[in-house]
Amino acid sequence: MKELREVLGRELLIEDGAMGTWLLSQGASASQLPMVPLSQPDLLLRAHLDYLKAGARLLETHTFAANAGKLGALGISADVAELNRRAAQIARHARDIHGASAYIVGSMGPLNARVESRIMPGISMAEAQRQYGEMVAGLLAGGVDGFIVETMSDMLAIQAAVAAIRRESDLPIIVSLTFSRLGTTLYGFTPEEVVEELAHLPGGPPQMVGANCGTGPALLLDAAWRMADVAKKYGMALAVSPNAGEPYVIDGHVAYPASAEYMAALAPAFKAAGCLVIGGCCGTTPAHIQAMAERVKDEAPSVADWRPLPVVREEAPIAEPSRTHETLLDLLDTRFVVSVELDPPRSPNLERFLESARAVAKAGAPVINIADSPMARVRLSALAAARLLQESVGVQSLLHFTTRDRNLMGIQSDLLGAYALGVRNVLALTGDPPGIGDYAHATAVYDIDSVGLVRVLHSFNQGQDALGQPLGTATAFAVGVGLNPTAEDLDREIQRLQQKIEAGAQYCLTQPIYSADQLYRFLDRWSGSLPPLLLGIMPLVSYRQAMYLHHEVPGITIPDAVLAAMESSLDAMQTGTELAIDLLNQVSSLVRGVYLVPSFNRVTPLIPILEALKRLTGATSTS
């Protein structure tokens, strides 16, 4: 028998179908499917034999989910290498029993976590390669003829899997991705783009590229046609394994509608598209594989009706962002900027919120910061408040935007919506965890952190989404980030700020400080240029509040001298105001602006400070 490398991409190979579908039909436990090679080896042997009898000449090992991450998520503790070795041995044993000229490929699916990227957090590339390396060791020990890295969406995970294989072996590799009904992967790549990416993998392209799972045969056929020309350019053949249609639930069980006859009818079209491996994925059975194998024995009949409509991709130039809205960056270019932070209300009634905004705007604050459910407590949408504030009061809003409550799709949708509504200033924050707020049981998302959010905003300003797909029109967000000059680990805080600046941050807002030394400490340690800095000031109103902020609120440190002054004061609110004005007199020349945080959202105590800032900024304005 020829080696697989001599056959792959040169001869048509019928691949097996869904292993999970077959095993579940025989009573296997869904939660224990990955362990079947060890717990029910005879059952697995029967499955392979059924597919060989149906005409399959390419068998996948039952190791799709046999990696440490997937097993751990199922609460399974197992020797990964041994599990993979045993699965490969059982597939080989089935081939020996049947006597067919068949090949065994080691199946490697996605891990339980994405691989970290420029925007998305996840496991490291080294950890991904380690997990795949365990699989590779076992599969090689079991005697596979090649590998299939399948049902993938994450190009970095593909790189990790391929690297792990190539580190130990030169056996042929098939890489197969999954596409949605929209014709793209989970991360937005088109079939054409996928092939281009795979063609430039370190070490060169895989022997075959393809598509599996995700959708039924008709939509997967479209993906195959779209891959074909690009794959041919790089000398790669195609492999496909469609699901048996779209899944549905009947009597509590998942079922698939596509019959063996229907899938057989499309098999010649896959062959005509250049697919030299044709098999099945979820919902397919030995009956599906047999029907397809018999249908492609002869030359393919006319497949014109199955050719997809040509994909028309408009390559319109990215429109320049609209500059009809002034941003915080425009103000920072011309003056010392004064802003006030307001929390949206806990009800849909905005009357008091807008009244407070009008008061501080009249007193000299052209920008209002709007917090995004601070301290993880439910409040009216910051985005809605920002839009209504700009419309009703006529000032700029600075929208605090956290990654806590939205996945990456929701983040991008809300940012596009904010821009469409005229909100231009965004403060990129990770957000307080729900555990500290009113809804401790609520689920935090954190697909990305504040650095990732800055990267998304920067990409938007370049006319692209987080995956590099064109937006059509570039945005012009003014992107700000937070900074804690009083951080206990100041080196880490500085490193974090450097990451934010490299990602595209354009200005910084500090946590509230209470002494000039706290700012000097940070500036002394910082090297290089610093984006415009807005200093956070939260005037104290009582000794009790000062003690609470100092001891209970993360990120706020109040010096002993300030605590002592508040404790001995006969008029704590007046003392707090005087301390704030004194601090501003000391440091205003070192910063480009200030944002004032009222205690309990009461703005009246801020008015004397705003009046003092009017006098002060006459000397410090950059205009």
Residue pairs with C-beta under 8 A, 6 or more apart in sequence:
1 101
3 145
4 103
4 105
4 145
4 146
4 171
4 172
5 146
5 171
5 172
5 207
7 13
7 103
8 146
8 172
8 174
8 207
8 208
8 237
8 276
8 277
9 207
9 208
9 236
9 237
9 276
10 237
10 276
11 276
12 271
12 276
12 277
12 278
12 296
13 57
13 58
13 103
13 276
13 277
13 278
14 55
14 56
14 57
14 58
14 278
14 279
14 289
14 292
14 293
14 296
15 56
15 57
15 58
15 59
15 60
15 239
15 241
15 277
15 278
15 279
15 280
15 289
16 48
16 51
16 54
16 56
16 58
16 59
16 60
16 279
16 280
16 289
17 51
17 54
17 56
17 241
17 279
17 280
17 281
17 284
17 285
17 286
17 288
17 289
18 244
18 280
18 281
18 282
18 283
18 284
18 285
19 47
19 60
19 62
19 64
20 33
20 282
21 256
21 282
21 283
21 284
21 285
22 47
22 50
22 285
22 286
23 33
23 36
23 43
23 44
23 47
23 62
24 30
24 33
25 285
26 43
26 46
26 47
28 36
28 40
28 43
31 74
32 39
32 76
33 65
34 63
34 64
34 65
34 66
34 70
34 71
34 74
34 76
34 78
34 83
35 76
35 78
35 83
36 43
36 44
36 62
37 44
37 62
37 63
37 66
37 83
37 86
37 87
37 90
38 78
38 82
38 83
38 86
41 86
41 90
44 62
44 87
44 90
45 90
45 93
45 94
45 97
47 62
48 59
48 90
48 91
48 94
48 95
49 94
49 97
49 98
50 286
51 59
51 286
51 289
52 59
52 94
52 95
52 98
52 100
52 102
53 98
53 286
54 286
54 287
54 289
54 290
54 293
55 289
55 290
55 293
55 294
56 102
56 279
56 289
56 293
57 100
57 101
57 102
57 103
58 102
58 103
58 105
58 277
58 279
59 91
59 94
59 95
59 102
59 103
59 104
59 105
60 91
60 104
60 105
60 106
60 107
60 148
60 150
61 84
61 87
61 88
61 91
61 104
61 105
61 106
61 107
61 139
61 142
61 144
62 87
62 90
62 91
62 107
63 83
63 84
63 87
63 88
63 106
63 107
63 108
63 135
63 138
63 139
64 107
64 108
64 109
64 150
64 151
65 71
65 109
66 80
66 83
66 84
66 87
66 135
66 138
67 80
67 108
67 109
67 111
67 112
67 131
67 132
67 134
67 135
68 80
68 131
68 134
69 111
69 112
69 113
69 123
69 131
70 109
70 111
70 112
71 77
71 78
71 80
72 112
73 112
80 131
80 134
80 135
80 138
81 134
81 135
81 137
81 138
81 141
82 138
83 138
84 106
84 134
84 135
84 137
84 138
84 139
84 141
84 142
85 138
85 139
85 141
85 142
86 138
86 142
87 138
87 139
87 142
88 104
88 106
88 138
88 139
88 141
88 142
88 143
88 144
89 142
89 143
91 104
91 142
91 144
92 104
92 142
92 143
95 102
95 104
103 145
103 146
104 143
104 144
104 145
104 146
105 144
105 145
105 146
105 147
105 148
105 174
106 135
106 136
106 139
106 140
106 142
106 144
106 146
106 147
106 148
107 148
107 150
108 132
108 135
108 136
108 139
108 147
108 148
108 149
108 150
108 161
108 165
109 149
109 150
109 151
109 152
110 151
110 152
110 153
110 154
110 157
111 123
111 128
111 131
111 132
111 157
113 122
113 123
114 120
114 122
114 123
114 154
114 156
114 157
115 122
115 123
115 124
115 125
115 128
115 154
115 156
115 157
115 159
115 160
116 122
116 123
116 124
116 125
116 156
117 156
118 455
119 408
119 448
119 452
119 455
119 456
119 466
120 408
120 447
120 448
120 452
121 446
121 447
121 448
121 449
121 452
125 156
125 159
125 160
128 156
128 157
128 160
128 161
129 160
129 163
129 164
129 167
132 160
132 161
132 163
132 164
132 165
133 164
133 167
133 168
135 164
136 147
136 164
136 165
136 167
136 168
136 169
137 168
139 147
140 168
140 169
140 171
144 171
145 171
145 172
146 171
146 172
146 173
146 174
146 207
147 165
147 169
147 171
147 172
147 173
147 174
148 173
148 174
148 175
148 176
148 239
149 158
149 161
149 162
149 165
149 173
149 174
149 175
149 176
149 206
150 174
150 175
150 176
150 212
150 213
150 241
151 176
151 177
151 178
151 212
151 213
151 214
151 281
152 158
152 161
152 175
152 176
152 177
152 178
152 185
153 177
153 178
153 185
153 186
153 187
153 189
154 186
154 187
155 187
155 189
155 194
155 197
158 175
158 177
158 198
158 201
159 201
159 202
162 173
162 175
162 201
162 202
162 203
162 206
163 202
163 203
165 171
165 173
166 173
166 203
172 206
172 207
172 208
173 206
173 207
173 208
174 206
174 207
174 208
174 209
174 210
174 239
174 277
175 198
175 206
175 208
175 209
175 210
176 209
176 210
176 211
176 212
176 239
176 241
177 185
177 189
177 194
177 209
177 210
177 211
177 212
178 185
178 186
178 211
178 212
178 213
178 214
179 185
179 191
179 211
179 214
179 215
179 219
179 220
179 223
180 186
180 214
180 215
181 215
181 219
183 190
183 191
183 219
183 222
183 223
183 226
183 311
184 190
185 194
187 467
188 465
188 467
188 468
188 469
189 197
189 467
190 226
191 211
191 223
191 224
191 226
191 227
192 226
192 227
192 230
194 209
194 227
195 209
195 227
195 230
195 231
195 234
195 236
196 230
198 205
198 206
198 209
198 236
199 205
199 230
199 233
199 234
199 236
205 234
205 235
205 236
206 236
207 236
207 237
208 236
208 237
208 238
208 239
208 276
208 277
209 227
209 231
209 236
209 238
209 239
210 224
210 227
210 238
210 239
210 240
210 241
210 275
210 277
211 220
211 223
211 224
211 227
211 239
211 240
211 241
211 242
212 220
212 239
212 240
212 241
212 242
212 279
212 281
213 241
213 242
213 243
213 281
213 282
214 220
214 243
215 242
215 243
215 246
216 242
216 243
216 244
216 245
216 246
216 258
217 242
217 243
217 245
217 258
217 262
217 263
217 266
217 270
218 266
218 306
220 240
220 242
220 243
221 240
221 242
221 266
221 269
221 270
221 273
221 306
221 308
222 308
224 238
224 240
224 270
224 273
224 274
224 275
225 273
225 307
225 308
226 308
226 311
227 238
228 238
228 273
228 274
231 237
231 238
231 274
232 274
237 274
237 275
237 276
237 277
238 273
238 274
238 275
238 276
238 277
239 275
239 276
239 277
239 278
239 279
240 270
240 275
240 277
240 278
240 279
241 277
241 278
241 279
241 280
241 281
241 284
242 263
242 266
242 280
242 281
242 284
243 256
243 258
243 280
243 281
243 282
243 283
243 284
244 256
244 257
244 258
244 259
244 263
244 280
244 282
244 283
244 284
244 285
244 288
245 256
245 257
245 258
245 283
246 256
246 257
247 254
247 255
247 256
247 282
247 283
248 254
248 255
248 256
248 257
249 255
255 283
256 282
256 283
256 284
258 283
258 288
260 285
260 287
260 288
260 290
260 291
260 292
261 291
263 280
263 284
263 288
263 291
263 292
264 288
264 291
264 292
264 294
264 295
265 295
266 306
267 278
267 291
267 292
267 295
267 296
268 295
268 296
268 300
268 301
268 303
269 300
269 303
269 306
269 307
270 278
271 278
271 296
271 300
272 300
272 303
278 292
278 296
279 289
280 288
280 289
280 292
316 472
318 463
318 470
318 471
318 472
318 473
318 474
319 463
319 472
319 473
319 474
320 474
321 461
321 473
321 474
321 475
321 476
322 473
322 476
323 476
325 422
325 424
325 476
326 396
326 424
327 396
327 424
327 425
327 476
327 477
327 478
328 337
328 367
328 396
328 398
328 424
328 425
328 478
328 480
328 507
329 478
329 506
329 507
331 337
331 366
331 367
331 396
331 593
332 507
332 532
332 592
332 593
333 622
334 622
334 623
335 617
335 621
335 622
335 623
336 588
336 592
336 593
336 594
336 613
336 616
336 617
336 620
336 621
336 622
337 366
337 367
337 534
337 592
337 593
337 594
338 364
338 365
338 366
338 367
338 593
338 594
338 595
338 596
338 610
338 613
338 617
339 365
339 366
339 367
339 368
339 369
339 398
339 534
339 593
339 594
339 595
339 596
340 357
340 360
340 365
340 367
340 368
340 369
340 595
340 596
340 597
340 598
340 603
340 606
340 610
341 368
341 369
341 370
341 371
341 595
341 596
341 597
341 598
342 353
342 356
342 357
342 368
342 369
342 370
342 371
342 598
342 601
342 603
343 370
343 371
343 374
343 379
343 601
344 350
344 353
344 370
344 371
344 379
344 380
344 381
344 382
344 384
344 385
345 352
345 353
345 379
345 380
346 377
346 378
346 379
346 380
347 380
348 380
350 380
350 385
350 388
353 385
353 389
354 388
354 389
354 392
354 393
356 598
356 601
356 603
357 368
357 389
357 392
357 393
357 395
358 393
359 603
359 604
359 607
360 368
360 596
360 603
360 606
360 607
360 610
361 368
361 393
361 394
361 395
363 606
363 607
363 610
363 611
364 610
364 611
364 613
364 614
365 395
365 596
365 610
366 395
366 396
367 395
367 396
367 397
367 398
367 425
367 595
368 389
368 393
368 395
368 396
368 397
368 398
369 397
369 398
369 400
369 427
369 509
369 595
370 382
370 385
370 386
370 389
370 397
370 398
370 399
370 400
371 379
371 382
371 400
372 382
372 399
372 400
372 401
372 402
372 429
372 431
373 379
373 382
373 402
373 405
373 431
373 437
374 400
374 432
375 432
375 436
375 437
376 404
376 431
376 432
376 433
376 434
376 435
376 436
376 437
376 438
376 439
376 442
377 437
377 438
378 437
378 438
378 439
382 399
382 400
382 401
383 399
383 414
383 417
383 418
383 421
383 423
385 397
386 397
386 399
386 418
386 421
386 423
387 397
387 418
387 421
387 422
387 423
389 395
389 397
390 396
390 397
390 422
390 423
396 424
396 425
397 423
397 425
398 425
398 426
398 427
398 480
398 595
399 418
399 423
399 425
399 426
399 427
400 427
400 429
401 411
401 414
401 415
401 418
401 426
401 427
401 428
401 429
401 453
402 429
402 430
402 431
402 432
403 411
403 429
403 430
403 431
403 445
403 446
403 447
403 448
403 449
403 450
403 452
403 453
404 430
404 431
404 432
404 433
404 434
404 444
404 445
404 446
405 431
405 444
405 445
406 414
406 445
406 447
407 445
407 447
408 447
408 448
408 456
408 466
410 445
411 447
411 448
411 453
411 456
412 456
412 460
412 465
412 466
415 426
415 456
415 457
415 460
415 475
415 477
416 460
416 471
416 475
418 426
419 460
419 475
419 477
424 476
424 477
424 478
425 477
425 478
425 480
426 457
426 477
426 478
426 479
426 480
427 480
427 481
427 482
427 509
428 450
428 453
428 454
428 457
428 479
428 480
428 481
428 500
428 505
429 450
429 453
429 481
429 482
430 446
430 449
430 450
430 453
431 444
433 444
434 440
434 441
434 442
434 443
434 444
448 455
448 456
450 481
450 482
450 500
451 496
451 499
451 500
451 503
452 503
454 479
454 481
454 500
454 503
454 504
454 505
455 466
455 503
455 504
456 465
456 466
457 475
457 477
457 479
457 504
458 479
458 503
458 504
459 465
459 466
459 468
460 471
460 474
460 475
460 477
461 474
461 475
461 476
461 477
461 479
461 504
462 474
463 470
463 471
463 472
463 473
463 474
463 475
464 470
464 471
465 471
478 506
478 507
479 504
479 505
479 506
479 507
480 505
480 506
480 507
480 508
480 509
480 534
481 497
481 500
481 501
481 505
481 507
481 508
481 509
482 508
482 509
482 510
482 511
483 493
483 497
483 508
483 509
483 510
483 511
483 522
483 533
484 493
484 510
484 511
484 555
485 493
485 510
485 511
485 513
485 518
485 519
485 521
485 522
486 511
486 513
486 518
486 521
486 555
486 556
486 557
487 493
487 555
490 521
490 522
490 525
491 525
493 522
494 522
494 525
494 526
497 505
497 508
501 531
505 531
506 531
506 532
507 531
507 532
507 533
507 534
507 592
508 530
508 531
508 532
508 533
508 534
509 534
509 536
509 595
510 519
510 533
510 534
510 535
510 536
511 536
511 555
511 556
512 536
512 537
512 538
512 556
512 597
513 519
513 535
513 536
513 537
513 583
514 540
514 557
514 558
514 559
514 562
514 579
514 583
515 559
515 561
515 562
515 583
516 583
516 586
516 587
517 559
518 557
518 559
519 535
519 587
519 590
519 591
523 590
532 592
532 593
533 590
533 591
533 592
533 593
534 591
534 592
534 593
534 594
534 595
535 584
535 587
535 591
535 593
535 594
535 595
536 594
536 595
536 597
537 580
537 583
537 584
537 594
537 595
537 596
537 597
537 609
538 549
538 556
538 596
538 597
538 598
538 599
539 576
539 577
539 579
539 580
539 596
539 598
539 599
539 605
539 606
539 609
540 546
540 549
540 558
540 562
540 566
540 572
540 575
540 576
540 579
540 580
540 599
541 572
541 573
541 576
541 599
541 605
542 566
542 572
542 573
542 576
543 563
543 566
543 567
543 569
543 572
545 599
546 558
546 562
546 563
546 566
547 563
549 556
549 558
550 556
550 557
550 558
550 563
562 579
565 575
565 579
566 572
566 575
566 576
569 575
573 605
576 605
577 605
577 608
577 609
580 596
580 609
581 608
581 609
581 612
584 594
584 609
584 612
584 613
584 616
585 616
588 594
588 616
588 617
588 620
589 620
592 622
594 613
596 606
596 609
596 610
598 605
598 606
599 605
